Amino acid sequence: MMIKPLPILAFCLTTALMLQGCVAGAVVGAGAAVVGGAAKVTGAAVGAGFDAVTTSDEETRAKREREQRAWEREQRRCEQRQKRGKDC
C-alpha cells in the first residue's frame, strides 16, 4: 500500500501547530522525512525524535545545581568586596 504524501504532510503540519517550541520542529522534521521517503511513521521514529529534543530530569537538576553554585559564588565575592568597602 502506497502512502500519499499530501495527507501525511497536512497531518504533520497540523500536529506541529498544536505543539510548542523545539518539539514542533522535531515533529515537522520527522514528518518531512516520512513524506520524503513515503514510509510509515512508527512509534520508534517519533519517540526518538521526541527524546532528542527533551531534557531529562537529571540534566535539569544538574543545571539547577550549577546555577545555584554560581549564584552562591557570586554572593561570596560580593560580600568580600563589601568588606573591603567596594561596591558589588
Secondary structure by P-SEA (a helix, b strand, c coil): ccccaaaaaaaaaaaaaacccaaaaaaaaaaaaaaaacccccaaaaaaaaaaccccaaaaaaaaaaaaaaaaaaaaaaaaaaaacccc
